[in-house]
């Protein structure tokens, strides 16, 4: 519900702005294609966020607002370390994930930030309603 509530609050502030207007939501590759066991409601919620973003792109077009999604693959973060306190189990998950894509490494927060930065830049003004997967090519393996 977070992105929906933020969008609702944010829309009146930007819809009449004279500047380039864009909303970038962070979803997940699991909202598009790759599922893993034990994700429960996570994958469908991320798929819902992608569809919400696409609906907003259509509805907000009259205000010149573009809406896109970034869909990261596995990205070890502090939250993951808290979610899986067993260091050996976590290390195995991180290693398996890195070995499962052609880049042979996991994503980093900087990888995701670079994509968001590009999407927010003036070099990306014709992209709208897209869900960009950034996962090192994991869907190929």
TIMI-2910 file (N, C-alpha, C, CB; in pm, 1 decimal, decimal comma, always signed):
<rs>
+----------+----------+----------+----------+----------+----------+----------+----------+----------+----------+----------+----------+------+
!      n_x !      n_y !      n_z !     ca_x !     ca_y !     ca_z !      c_x !      c_y !      c_z !     cb_x !     cb_y !     cb_z ! resn !
+----------+----------+----------+----------+----------+----------+----------+----------+----------+----------+----------+----------+------+
!    +81,1 !   -120,3 !     +0,0 !     +0,0 !     +0,0 !     +0,0 !    +85,3 !   +126,5 !     +0,0 !    -92,2 !     -0,1 !   +119,6 !  Unk !
!   +211,0 !   +115,1 !    +42,1 !   +297,4 !   +232,6 !    +50,7 !   +305,6 !   +313,2 !    -78,0 !   +434,2 !   +190,6 !    +90,2 !  Unk !
!   +341,2 !   +249,8 !   -190,9 !   +350,5 !   +326,3 !   -315,7 !   +217,5 !   +389,5 !   -357,5 !   +400,4 !   +236,7 !   -426,8 !  Unk !
!   +107,9 !   +323,3 !   -328,8 !    -23,5 !   +379,0 !   -364,3 !    -51,1 !   +504,8 !   -281,8 !   -136,0 !   +273,8 !   -341,7 !  Unk !
!    -26,2 !   +497,0 !   -151,5 !    -51,2 !   +612,0 !    -64,3 !    +43,2 !   +727,8 !    -95,3 !    -36,9 !   +571,3 !    +82,1 !  Unk !
!   +168,3 !   +696,3 !   -123,2 !   +264,9 !   +801,6 !   -157,7 !   +224,9 !   +867,6 !   -289,8 !   +409,2 !   +743,2 !   -167,4 !  Unk !
!   +185,2 !   +787,9 !   -387,7 !   +143,0 !   +843,0 !   -516,3 !    +21,8 !   +933,8 !   -497,8 !   +110,5 !   +729,9 !   -615,9 !  Unk !
!    -72,6 !   +889,9 !   -418,2 !   -193,4 !   +970,4 !   -392,6 !   -156,0 !  +1104,7 !   -329,0 !   -291,9 !   +893,3 !   -300,4 !  Unk !
!    -64,1 !  +1102,7 !   -233,8 !    -22,8 !  +1226,6 !   -167,9 !    +62,6 !  +1314,7 !   -258,1 !    +53,5 !  +1194,8 !    -41,2 !  Unk !
!   +141,5 !  +1252,6 !   -343,0 !   +239,4 !  +1321,8 !   -426,4 !   +176,1 !  +1384,3 !   -550,6 !   +348,9 !  +1225,7 !   -467,8 !  Unk !
!    +73,3 !  +1322,2 !   -604,3 !    +14,2 !  +1365,7 !   -731,0 !    -25,2 !  +1512,9 !   -733,1 !   -106,3 !  +1282,6 !   -761,1 !  Unk !
!    -96,1 !  +1564,6 !   -634,1 !   -132,8 !  +1706,5 !   -640,0 !    -12,1 !  +1800,0 !   -641,1 !   -221,3 !  +1741,0 !   -522,9 !  Unk !
!    +98,2 !  +1754,5 !   -585,8 !   +217,9 !  +1838,2 !   -579,5 !   +290,2 !  +1849,1 !   -713,4 !   +312,5 !  +1783,8 !   -475,8 !  Unk !
!   +279,9 !  +1746,7 !   -797,6 !   +358,4 !  +1748,9 !   -922,3 !   +275,5 !  +1765,3 !  -1048,7 !   +437,6 !  +1623,3 !   -933,4 !  Unk !
!   +146,1 !  +1742,9 !  -1044,2 !    +71,5 !  +1738,2 !  -1170,1 !    +72,4 !  +1869,6 !  -1246,7 !    -70,0 !  +1698,4 !  -1143,2 !  Unk !
!    +90,1 !  +1981,8 !  -1180,0 !    +95,0 !  +2110,1 !  -1250,0 !   +234,8 !  +2170,2 !  -1253,6 !     +0,4 !  +2207,4 !  -1185,2 !  Unk !
!   +333,8 !  +2091,6 !  -1218,6 !   +471,3 !  +2140,1 !  -1219,1 !   +518,5 !  +2164,4 !  -1363,0 !   +564,4 !  +2039,3 !  -1147,8 !  Unk !
!   +596,4 !  +2270,4 !  -1385,4 !   +648,8 !  +2295,3 !  -1519,7 !   +770,9 !  +2207,9 !  -1552,8 !   +685,9 !  +2442,2 !  -1533,7 !  Unk !
!   +821,3 !  +2134,1 !  -1455,0 !   +940,9 !  +2052,8 !  -1474,1 !   +905,2 !  +1913,3 !  -1524,8 !  +1019,7 !  +2042,7 !  -1343,4 !  Unk !
!  +1006,9 !  +1840,6 !  -1568,5 !   +990,7 !  +1699,9 !  -1607,4 !   +933,3 !  +1624,1 !  -1488,8 !  +1126,9 !  +1636,8 !  -1653,5 !  Unk !
!   +830,0 !  +1544,1 !  -1514,2 !   +760,3 !  +1476,9 !  -1404,8 !   +765,1 !  +1326,0 !  -1425,6 !   +613,9 !  +1525,6 !  -1394,6 !  Unk !
!   +807,8 !  +1257,5 !  -1321,0 !   +818,5 !  +1112,8 !  -1330,8 !   +804,7 !  +1048,3 !  -1193,5 !   +951,4 !  +1073,2 !  -1395,0 !  Unk !
!   +744,1 !   +933,6 !  -1192,7 !   +737,2 !   +849,7 !  -1073,5 !   +809,8 !   +720,4 !  -1108,2 !   +587,1 !   +822,9 !  -1027,6 !  Unk !
!   +899,6 !   +677,9 !  -1021,2 !   +972,5 !   +553,2 !  -1040,6 !   +946,1 !   +465,0 !   -918,8 !  +1126,7 !   +578,8 !  -1060,8 !  Unk !
!   +880,4 !   +353,3 !   -940,4 !   +852,8 !   +258,9 !   -833,2 !   +956,5 !   +146,9 !   -834,5 !   +710,4 !   +201,4 !   -846,6 !  Unk !
!   +987,7 !    +94,3 !   -717,9 !  +1080,3 !    -18,1 !   -705,6 !   +997,4 !   -143,7 !   -682,4 !  +1183,9 !     +4,4 !   -589,0 !  Unk !
!   +999,7 !   -232,6 !   -778,7 !   +925,4 !   -357,9 !   -770,8 !  +1025,8 !   -470,6 !   -751,3 !   +838,0 !   -381,1 !   -899,0 !  Unk !
!  +1014,2 !   -576,7 !   -827,6 !  +1105,9 !   -690,1 !   -819,2 !  +1093,8 !   -773,0 !   -946,0 !  +1076,6 !   -776,9 !   -693,5 !  Unk !
!  +1201,4 !   -841,2 !   -980,8 !  +1194,2 !   -932,2 !  -1095,3 !  +1090,3 !  -1040,7 !  -1071,6 !  +1331,4 !   -995,7 !  -1122,6 !  Unk !
!  +1063,4 !  -1071,7 !   -944,4 !   +963,6 !  -1174,5 !   -913,2 !   +822,5 !  -1128,1 !   -944,9 !   +972,6 !  -1213,8 !   -766,9 !  Unk !
!   +805,0 !  -1000,6 !   -968,6 !   +675,9 !   -950,0 !  -1012,6 !   +654,3 !   -972,1 !  -1160,7 !   +663,5 !   -803,4 !   -980,5 !  Unk !
!   +758,4 !  -1014,6 !  -1231,1 !   +749,7 !  -1035,3 !  -1376,1 !   +767,7 !  -1180,1 !  -1414,8 !   +852,7 !   -951,7 !  -1447,0 !  Unk !
!   +881,1 !  -1240,8 !  -1375,5 !   +909,2 !  -1372,0 !  -1431,6 !   +964,3 !  -1476,0 !  -1337,4 !  +1001,4 !  -1356,9 !  -1539,5 !  Unk !
!  +1057,7 !  -1444,7 !  -1255,0 !  +1127,5 !  -1549,7 !  -1180,4 !  +1072,4 !  -1562,8 !  -1039,6 !  +1277,3 !  -1521,2 !  -1175,1 !  Unk !
!  +1015,3 !  -1677,7 !  -1010,8 !   +965,5 !  -1706,5 !   -876,9 !  +1059,2 !  -1804,0 !   -807,3 !   +822,1 !  -1763,6 !   -882,5 !  Unk !
!  +1063,7 !  -1793,6 !   -676,4 !  +1138,8 !  -1889,3 !   -596,0 !  +1046,5 !  -1936,8 !   -484,2 !  +1271,5 !  -1825,9 !   -538,5 !  Unk !
!  +1074,3 !  -2054,3 !   -428,5 !   +990,7 !  -2101,5 !   -317,3 !   +995,7 !  -2004,4 !   -199,2 !  +1036,0 !  -2241,5 !   -272,1 !  Unk !
!   +893,2 !  -2004,8 !   -122,8 !   +880,1 !  -1930,5 !     +3,1 !   +858,7 !  -1780,1 !    -12,0 !  +1001,3 !  -1952,7 !    +85,1 !  Unk !
!   +825,7 !  -1730,8 !   -131,4 !   +805,7 !  -1586,7 !   -145,4 !   +664,5 !  -1543,4 !   -108,0 !   +835,6 !  -1544,2 !   -287,2 !  Unk !
!   +572,9 !  -1638,7 !    -89,9 !   +438,7 !  -1607,2 !    -43,4 !   +372,1 !  -1497,2 !   -122,2 !   +442,8 !  -1569,0 !    +99,4 !  Unk !
!   +332,0 !  -1394,0 !    -52,7 !   +259,5 !  -1283,0 !   -115,1 !   +352,5 !  -1180,6 !   -179,2 !   +172,2 !  -1214,4 !    -12,6 !  Unk !
!   +483,5 !  -1197,5 !   -162,1 !   +578,1 !  -1098,1 !   -214,4 !   +567,7 !  -1083,2 !   -365,9 !   +720,6 !  -1136,5 !   -176,5 !  Unk !
!   +574,8 !  -1193,4 !   -439,0 !   +572,7 !  -1186,4 !   -585,4 !   +442,7 !  -1125,4 !   -638,4 !   +591,9 !  -1325,7 !   -644,4 !  Unk !
!   +325,6 !  -1169,8 !   -592,3 !   +203,7 !  -1107,0 !   -642,5 !   +192,9 !   -958,8 !   -605,6 !    +83,5 !  -1180,9 !   -589,6 !  Unk !
!   +245,6 !   -920,5 !   -489,4 !   +238,9 !   -778,8 !   -453,1 !   +327,4 !   -695,8 !   -545,7 !   +281,2 !   -758,3 !   -306,0 !  Unk !
!   +441,6 !   -750,2 !   -585,3 !   +530,0 !   -677,2 !   -676,7 !   +472,3 !   -673,8 !   -818,4 !   +669,9 !   -741,2 !   -678,3 !  Unk !
!   +403,5 !   -780,1 !   -859,7 !   +333,5 !   -777,8 !   -988,5 !   +223,8 !   -672,0 !   -984,7 !   +273,7 !   -917,5 !  -1022,0 !  Unk !
!   +154,6 !   -662,7 !   -872,2 !    +51,8 !   -560,5 !   -856,8 !   +109,3 !   -420,6 !   -864,5 !    -20,4 !   -578,6 !   -725,8 !  Unk !
!   +228,4 !   -399,9 !   -808,8 !   +292,0 !   -269,1 !   -815,0 !   +327,6 !   -232,2 !   -958,4 !   +416,9 !   -266,6 !   -727,6 !  Unk !
!   +372,8 !   -330,3 !  -1035,6 !   +403,0 !   -303,8 !  -1176,8 !   +276,5 !   -262,5 !  -1250,6 !   +466,0 !   -428,0 !  -1243,9 !  Unk !
!   +167,6 !   -336,1 !  -1230,4 !    +41,4 !   -302,2 !  -1297,6 !    -12,2 !   -167,1 !  -1248,7 !    -63,9 !   -412,9 !  -1273,5 !  Unk !
!     +2,9 !   -137,3 !  -1119,9 !    -36,6 !     -6,7 !  -1066,8 !    +42,0 !   +103,4 !  -1137,4 !    -13,7 !     +0,0 !   -913,3 !  Unk !
!   +172,0 !    +82,6 !  -1154,2 !   +257,1 !   +180,8 !  -1221,8 !   +211,0 !   +201,8 !  -1365,9 !   +404,6 !   +135,7 !  -1219,1 !  Unk !
!   +177,7 !    +93,7 !  -1433,3 !   +131,2 !   +104,3 !  -1571,8 !     -2,7 !   +178,2 !  -1579,5 !   +118,1 !    -35,5 !  -1634,6 !  Unk !
!    -93,4 !   +149,3 !  -1485,6 !   -221,9 !   +219,5 !  -1483,3 !   -200,6 !   +368,8 !  -1457,6 !   -314,8 !   +159,1 !  -1375,4 !  Unk !
!   -108,5 !   +401,4 !  -1366,8 !    -78,0 !   +542,0 !  -1339,0 !    -18,1 !   +610,2 !  -1461,1 !    +18,1 !   +553,6 !  -1220,3 !  Unk !
!    +68,6 !   +539,8 !  -1533,5 !   +128,7 !   +597,6 !  -1654,4 !    +19,2 !   +638,5 !  -1752,0 !   +226,1 !   +496,9 !  -1721,6 !  Unk !
!    -80,6 !   +555,0 !  -1766,1 !   -192,4 !   +585,8 !  -1856,0 !   -277,4 !   +700,7 !  -1799,8 !   -280,3 !   +460,1 !  -1877,9 !  Unk !
!   -314,6 !   +691,3 !  -1674,3 !   -402,7 !   +791,8 !  -1613,9 !   -336,1 !   +928,3 !  -1598,0 !   -449,9 !   +743,6 !  -1479,1 !  Unk !
!   -207,2 !   +930,8 !  -1569,5 !   -139,5 !  +1057,8 !  -1542,8 !    -80,9 !  +1121,1 !  -1668,7 !    -29,6 !  +1036,9 !  -1441,1 !  Unk !
!    -96,5 !  +1057,1 !  -1783,1 !    -38,3 !  +1110,1 !  -1906,8 !    -92,7 !  +1249,1 !  -1939,3 !    -66,0 !  +1014,9 !  -2023,5 !  Unk !
!   -216,0 !  +1277,2 !  -1900,5 !   -272,0 !  +1410,0 !  -1929,0 !   -196,5 !  +1520,5 !  -1855,4 !   -419,8 !  +1414,2 !  -1890,5 !  Unk !
!   -122,7 !  +1485,9 !  -1751,0 !    -41,7 !  +1583,0 !  -1676,3 !   +105,2 !  +1578,5 !  -1716,6 !    -54,2 !  +1557,8 !  -1526,8 !  Unk !
!   +138,7 !  +1495,0 !  -1813,6 !   +277,1 !  +1481,6 !  -1856,6 !   +363,9 !  +1406,0 !  -1757,4 !   +335,6 !  +1616,7 !  -1880,4 !  Unk !
!   +301,1 !  +1323,0 !  -1676,0 !   +375,1 !  +1245,3 !  -1576,3 !   +400,2 !  +1105,8 !  -1631,6 !   +297,4 !  +1238,3 !  -1440,9 !  Unk !
!   +526,6 !  +1067,5 !  -1632,2 !   +563,7 !   +932,1 !  -1672,6 !   +580,2 !   +847,2 !  -1548,2 !   +694,0 !   +931,9 !  -1757,5 !  Unk !
!   +545,2 !   +718,7 !  -1559,2 !   +556,2 !   +627,4 !  -1445,0 !   +621,9 !   +498,3 !  -1492,9 !   +415,4 !   +598,7 !  -1380,9 !  Unk !
!   +730,9 !   +461,5 !  -1428,5 !   +805,2 !   +340,7 !  -1462,8 !   +839,2 !   +263,3 !  -1335,4 !   +934,3 !   +375,8 !  -1541,6 !  Unk !
!   +884,3 !   +140,3 !  -1355,3 !   +925,0 !    +55,1 !  -1243,5 !  +1063,8 !     -1,0 !  -1267,2 !   +824,7 !    -59,0 !  -1222,6 !  Unk !
!  +1140,3 !    -12,4 !  -1160,8 !  +1267,6 !    -83,3 !  -1161,8 !  +1243,1 !   -214,6 !  -1088,9 !  +1384,0 !     +1,3 !  -1094,1 !  Unk !
!  +1289,2 !   -323,7 !  -1148,7 !  +1263,8 !   -457,7 !  -1094,5 !  +1396,1 !   -527,6 !  -1066,4 !  +1177,7 !   -542,0 !  -1192,5 !  Unk !
!  +1453,7 !   -503,3 !   -949,8 !  +1582,7 !   -564,6 !   -918,5 !  +1573,5 !   -715,1 !   -897,7 !  +1640,9 !   -500,8 !   -795,4 !  Unk !
!  +1682,3 !   -780,7 !   -928,8 !  +1699,0 !   -920,2 !   -892,0 !  +1754,7 !   -925,1 !   -750,6 !  +1792,2 !   -995,0 !   -992,4 !  Unk !
!  +1813,0 !  -1038,1 !   -716,3 !  +1866,1 !  -1059,3 !   -582,6 !  +1973,7 !   -956,2 !   -551,7 !  +1922,1 !  -1201,3 !   -568,5 !  Unk !
!  +1953,8 !   -881,1 !   -444,7 !  +2045,9 !   -776,0 !   -404,5 !  +2068,4 !   -786,3 !   -254,2 !  +1991,7 !   -635,3 !   -443,7 !  Unk !
!  +2180,0 !   -845,5 !   -211,2 !  +2204,5 !   -856,0 !    -67,3 !  +2211,8 !   -717,7 !     -2,6 !  +2334,6 !   -933,6 !    -40,8 !  Unk !
!  +2129,1 !   -697,5 !    +96,0 !  +2124,9 !   -571,3 !   +168,8 !  +2123,4 !   -600,9 !   +319,0 !  +2000,2 !   -486,8 !   +127,1 !  Unk !
!  +2126,8 !   -497,1 !   +396,3 !  +2121,3 !   -512,1 !   +542,0 !  +1992,5 !   -582,0 !   +584,2 !  +2132,2 !   -374,8 !   +610,9 !  Unk !
!  +1883,6 !   -553,3 !   +516,0 !  +1755,9 !   -616,7 !   +547,4 !  +1764,2 !   -768,5 !   +531,7 !  +1645,2 !   -560,4 !   +457,6 !  Unk !
!  +1833,0 !   -815,0 !   +427,7 !  +1850,0 !   -958,9 !   +406,7 !  +1928,8 !  -1021,3 !   +522,0 !  +1921,4 !   -985,9 !   +272,6 !  Unk !
!  +2031,3 !   -952,3 !   +566,1 !  +2111,9 !  -1002,7 !   +677,8 !  +2028,5 !  -1014,0 !   +805,7 !  +2233,0 !   -910,9 !   +702,0 !  Unk !
!  +1934,6 !   -924,0 !   +823,0 !  +1845,5 !   -930,5 !   +939,7 !  +1742,6 !  -1041,8 !   +923,2 !  +1774,2 !   -795,6 !   +961,0 !  Unk !
!  +1696,8 !  -1062,6 !   +799,4 !  +1593,5 !  -1164,1 !   +773,9 !  +1648,4 !  -1305,7 !   +786,3 !  +1533,4 !  -1144,5 !   +634,9 !  Unk !
!  +1777,9 !  -1323,6 !   +754,1 !  +1840,3 !  -1456,6 !   +760,7 !  +1961,3 !  -1446,5 !   +853,4 !  +1882,4 !  -1508,6 !   +616,9 !  Unk !
!  +1938,8 !  -1464,1 !   +982,2 !  +2048,6 !  -1445,4 !  +1078,2 !  +2155,3 !  -1554,4 !  +1074,0 !  +1992,8 !  -1438,2 !  +1216,5 !  Unk !
!  +2123,3 !  -1672,1 !  +1020,0 !  +2221,0 !  -1781,1 !  +1012,0 !  +2322,5 !  -1746,9 !   +903,3 !  +2150,9 !  -1918,6 !   +982,2 !  Unk !
!  +2445,2 !  -1712,2 !   +944,7 !  +2547,6 !  -1666,6 !   +850,2 !  +2579,5 !  -1770,3 !   +743,5 !  +2674,0 !  -1630,9 !   +924,7 !  Unk !
!  +2591,2 !  -1897,3 !   +779,6 !  +2622,1 !  -2001,0 !   +680,1 !  +2510,1 !  -2013,0 !   +576,8 !  +2644,9 !  -2136,9 !   +749,2 !  Unk !
!  +2386,6 !  -2011,4 !   +622,1 !  +2273,5 !  -2019,4 !   +529,9 !  +2271,9 !  -1897,9 !   +437,7 !  +2140,5 !  -2029,8 !   +607,5 !  Unk !
!  +2292,1 !  -1781,0 !   +493,8 !  +2293,3 !  -1658,3 !   +414,1 !  +2405,7 !  -1660,3 !   +311,8 !  +2307,3 !  -1536,0 !   +504,7 !  Unk !
!  +2525,4 !  -1700,0 !   +354,3 !  +2639,1 !  -1706,9 !   +261,3 !  +2609,7 !  -1801,5 !   +145,4 !  +2766,2 !  -1752,3 !   +335,0 !  Unk !
!  +2544,4 !  -1914,6 !   +172,4 !  +2510,2 !  -2010,5 !    +67,3 !  +2407,4 !  -1951,7 !    -29,3 !  +2456,4 !  -2140,5 !   +128,9 !  Unk !
!  +2309,2 !  -1881,8 !    +23,0 !  +2208,0 !  -1817,3 !    -61,7 !  +2273,2 !  -1713,3 !   -151,9 !  +2097,8 !  -1751,4 !    +24,8 !  Unk !
!  +2360,5 !  -1632,0 !    -94,2 !  +2428,6 !  -1527,3 !   -171,6 !  +2516,7 !  -1589,3 !   -280,1 !  +2513,8 !  -1437,6 !    -78,5 !  Unk !
!  +2590,8 !  -1694,2 !   -246,3 !  +2676,0 !  -1762,2 !   -343,7 !  +2592,7 !  -1825,1 !   -455,2 !  +2760,9 !  -1869,4 !   -274,6 !  Unk !
!  +2486,0 !  -1896,4 !   -419,3 !  +2400,6 !  -1960,0 !   -520,3 !  +2340,6 !  -1857,0 !   -614,0 !  +2289,1 !  -2040,6 !   -453,4 !  Unk !
!  +2299,1 !  -1745,7 !   -560,1 !  +2240,6 !  -1641,4 !   -643,6 !  +2343,6 !  -1584,4 !   -740,4 !  +2182,8 !  -1529,9 !   -556,7 !  Unk !
!  +2463,2 !  -1558,0 !   -691,4 !  +2568,3 !  -1502,2 !   -778,2 !  +2603,3 !  -1597,9 !   -890,5 !  +2693,9 !  -1469,8 !   -696,7 !  Unk !
!  +2600,0 !  -1728,0 !   -863,6 !  +2635,3 !  -1827,8 !   -964,7 !  +2523,4 !  -1851,5 !  -1065,5 !  +2671,2 !  -1958,4 !   -897,7 !  Unk !
!  +2403,9 !  -1798,2 !  -1036,7 !  +2288,7 !  -1829,8 !  -1121,9 !  +2264,1 !  -1729,9 !  -1232,8 !  +2166,5 !  -1839,6 !  -1038,6 !  Unk !
!  +2353,5 !  -1634,2 !  -1252,9 !  +2333,7 !  -1540,2 !  -1363,0 !  +2463,0 !  -1520,2 !  -1440,9 !  +2282,3 !  -1405,7 !  -1310,4 !  Unk !
!  +2451,8 !  -1478,2 !  -1565,2 !  +2570,2 !  -1463,6 !  -1650,5 !  +2673,0 !  -1362,7 !  -1600,0 !  +2527,5 !  -1424,0 !  -1787,2 !  Unk !
!  +2632,4 !  -1266,5 !  -1520,0 !  +2728,3 !  -1169,5 !  -1466,6 !  +2812,1 !  -1227,5 !  -1353,3 !  +2655,3 !  -1045,8 !  -1417,8 !  Unk !
!  +2769,0 !  -1342,0 !  -1298,7 !  +2840,6 !  -1413,1 !  -1192,0 !  +2862,5 !  -1327,3 !  -1067,7 !  +2974,4 !  -1461,7 !  -1243,4 !  Unk !
!  +2764,2 !  -1242,9 !  -1038,6 !  +2767,9 !  -1165,6 !   -915,1 !  +2625,8 !  -1124,9 !   -880,0 !  +2860,4 !  -1040,7 !   -928,7 !  Unk !
!  +2606,7 !  -1082,2 !   -758,5 !  +2478,1 !  -1030,4 !   -716,1 !  +2470,3 !   -881,5 !   -745,7 !  +2454,9 !  -1057,3 !   -566,9 !  Unk !
!  +2348,8 !   -832,8 !   -750,1 !  +2329,4 !   -690,2 !   -766,3 !  +2370,5 !   -616,1 !   -639,8 !  +2184,1 !   -659,6 !   -801,3 !  Unk !
!  +2395,9 !   -489,3 !   -655,0 !  +2428,2 !   -403,5 !   -541,2 !  +2326,0 !   -289,6 !   -536,6 !  +2575,1 !   -347,6 !   -551,6 !  Unk !
!  +2310,9 !   -227,3 !   -422,3 !  +2224,3 !   -110,2 !   -417,9 !  +2266,6 !     -2,9 !   -519,1 !  +2224,0 !    -51,7 !   -277,6 !  Unk !
!  +2396,7 !     +6,5 !   -544,8 !  +2446,3 !   +103,6 !   -641,7 !  +2398,5 !    +70,5 !   -783,1 !  +2599,1 !   +108,9 !   -637,7 !  Unk !
!  +2391,4 !    -59,3 !   -817,4 !  +2338,9 !    -99,4 !   -948,2 !  +2196,1 !    -48,5 !   -965,8 !  +2343,4 !   -253,1 !   -964,0 !  Unk !
!  +2115,7 !    -64,7 !   -862,9 !  +1976,8 !    -22,8 !   -868,6 !  +1969,2 !   +130,0 !   -873,3 !  +1898,3 !    -77,9 !   -747,5 !  Unk !
!  +2049,7 !   +195,7 !   -791,1 !  +2051,1 !   +342,4 !   -790,1 !  +2092,5 !   +398,9 !   -925,0 !  +2145,2 !   +393,8 !   -681,6 !  Unk !
!  +2187,8 !   +334,2 !   -992,8 !  +2230,2 !   +380,8 !  -1124,8 !  +2115,7 !   +373,2 !  -1225,5 !  +2349,4 !   +298,4 !  -1174,7 !  Unk !
!  +2035,2 !   +266,9 !  -1218,3 !  +1921,1 !   +256,2 !  -1309,2 !  +1817,4 !   +363,9 !  -1278,4 !  +1857,3 !   +116,6 !  -1299,6 !  Unk !
!  +1789,4 !   +384,5 !  -1151,7 !  +1693,4 !   +488,8 !  -1113,1 !  +1744,4 !   +625,2 !  -1158,5 !  +1669,6 !   +488,2 !   -959,4 !  Unk !
!  +1873,0 !   +650,6 !  -1140,0 !  +1932,7 !   +777,7 !  -1181,8 !  +1918,0 !   +798,1 !  -1332,3 !  +2081,2 !   +782,8 !  -1142,3 !  Unk !
!  +1943,9 !   +692,6 !  -1409,4 !  +1928,0 !   +702,7 !  -1554,8 !  +1782,8 !   +731,2 !  -1590,7 !  +1975,4 !   +573,4 !  -1623,7 !  Unk !
!  +1690,7 !   +656,8 !  -1529,2 !  +1549,7 !   +674,7 !  -1560,6 !  +1500,1 !   +814,2 !  -1524,7 !  +1467,2 !   +570,8 !  -1488,3 !  Unk !
!  +1558,7 !   +873,8 !  -1421,9 !  +1517,9 !  +1007,5 !  -1379,0 !  +1587,6 !  +1118,1 !  -1457,9 !  +1546,2 !  +1025,0 !  -1231,3 !  Unk !
!  +1682,9 !  +1080,7 !  -1541,0 !  +1762,0 !  +1180,9 !  -1612,5 !  +1691,2 !  +1229,6 !  -1737,8 !  +1898,2 !  +1124,1 !  -1649,2 !  Unk !
!  +1746,6 !  +1336,4 !  -1794,2 !  +1691,0 !  +1389,6 !  -1919,2 !  +1730,9 !  +1306,0 !  -2040,9 !  +1736,4 !  +1533,5 !  -1939,1 !  Unk !
!  +1804,6 !  +1197,2 !  -2019,6 !  +1838,7 !  +1103,8 !  -2128,1 !  +1733,7 !   +994,6 !  -2142,7 !  +1976,0 !  +1040,6 !  -2102,8 !  Unk !
!  +1629,5 !  +1000,6 !  -2060,1 !  +1531,6 !   +891,9 !  -2056,8 !  +1388,6 !   +947,1 !  -2056,0 !  +1555,0 !   +802,5 !  -1933,2 !  Unk !
!  +1362,8 !  +1047,3 !  -2138,1 !  +1234,1 !  +1115,6 !  -2133,2 !  +1125,1 !  +1050,2 !  -2217,9 !  +1251,8 !  +1256,3 !  -2177,0 !  Unk !
!  +1157,3 !   +946,5 !  -2292,3 !  +1056,7 !   +881,1 !  -2376,6 !  +1016,2 !   +745,2 !  -2320,6 !  +1109,6 !   +864,6 !  -2519,1 !  Unk !
!  +1066,7 !   +708,9 !  -2205,6 !  +1030,1 !   +582,1 !  -2142,4 !   +908,7 !   +606,3 !  -2053,1 !  +1149,8 !   +522,7 !  -2059,9 !  Unk !
!   +806,4 !   +525,9 !  -2072,7 !   +686,2 !   +537,8 !  -1990,9 !   +619,6 !   +401,7 !  -1981,2 !   +588,3 !   +643,0 !  -2049,7 !  Unk !
!   +571,4 !   +367,1 !  -1863,5 !   +496,3 !   +244,0 !  -1839,4 !   +582,4 !   +118,5 !  -1849,9 !   +381,9 !   +234,5 !  -1936,7 !  Unk !
!   +713,2 !   +132,1 !  -1830,0 !   +802,5 !    +17,3 !  -1842,6 !   +839,4 !    -40,1 !  -1706,6 !   +928,5 !    +56,6 !  -1917,9 !  Unk !
!   +867,3 !   -168,1 !  -1705,7 !   +918,6 !   -237,8 !  -1588,2 !  +1054,6 !   -295,0 !  -1628,9 !   +818,5 !   -351,8 !  -1537,6 !  Unk !
!  +1160,2 !   -231,4 !  -1583,5 !  +1295,0 !   -267,1 !  -1623,9 !  +1356,6 !   -364,2 !  -1521,7 !  +1382,4 !   -140,2 !  -1638,8 !  Unk !
!  +1387,7 !   -484,5 !  -1569,0 !  +1450,8 !   -585,4 !  -1483,5 !  +1601,0 !   -562,4 !  -1485,2 !  +1416,0 !   -730,5 !  -1530,8 !  Unk !
!  +1660,0 !   -559,1 !  -1367,1 !  +1805,1 !   -544,1 !  -1355,1 !  +1852,2 !   -654,5 !  -1259,1 !  +1846,0 !   -398,1 !  -1302,7 !  Unk !
!  +1890,5 !   -767,8 !  -1321,2 !  +1921,8 !   -886,4 !  -1240,5 !  +2041,7 !   -965,3 !  -1292,0 !  +1802,0 !   -976,9 !  -1235,4 !  Unk !
!  +2126,0 !   -901,2 !  -1372,6 !  +2245,4 !   -969,8 !  -1422,1 !  +2216,3 !  -1078,9 !  -1522,8 !  +2320,1 !  -1028,1 !  -1308,2 !  Unk !
!  +2093,2 !  -1084,2 !  -1573,8 !  +2056,6 !  -1186,3 !  -1670,7 !  +2008,9 !  -1316,7 !  -1608,2 !  +2172,5 !  -1214,2 !  -1759,0 !  Unk !
!  +1963,8 !  -1312,0 !  -1483,7 !  +1921,3 !  -1434,2 !  -1414,5 !  +1812,8 !  -1511,1 !  -1488,0 !  +1872,6 !  -1400,1 !  -1277,3 !  Unk !
!  +1730,7 !  -1439,5 !  -1563,1 !  +1623,4 !  -1507,1 !  -1635,9 !  +1677,3 !  -1594,7 !  -1748,9 !  +1526,0 !  -1404,7 !  -1692,2 !  Unk !
!  +1804,3 !  -1583,7 !  -1781,8 !  +1861,3 !  -1663,6 !  -1890,5 !  +1903,2 !  -1801,9 !  -1844,7 !  +1980,0 !  -1592,5 !  -1950,5 !  Unk !
!  +1926,7 !  -1817,0 !  -1714,8 !  +1979,1 !  -1942,8 !  -1664,3 !  +1874,1 !  -2037,1 !  -1612,3 !  +2075,9 !  -1916,5 !  -1558,0 !  Unk !
+----------+----------+----------+----------+----------+----------+----------+----------+----------+----------+----------+----------+------+
</rs>
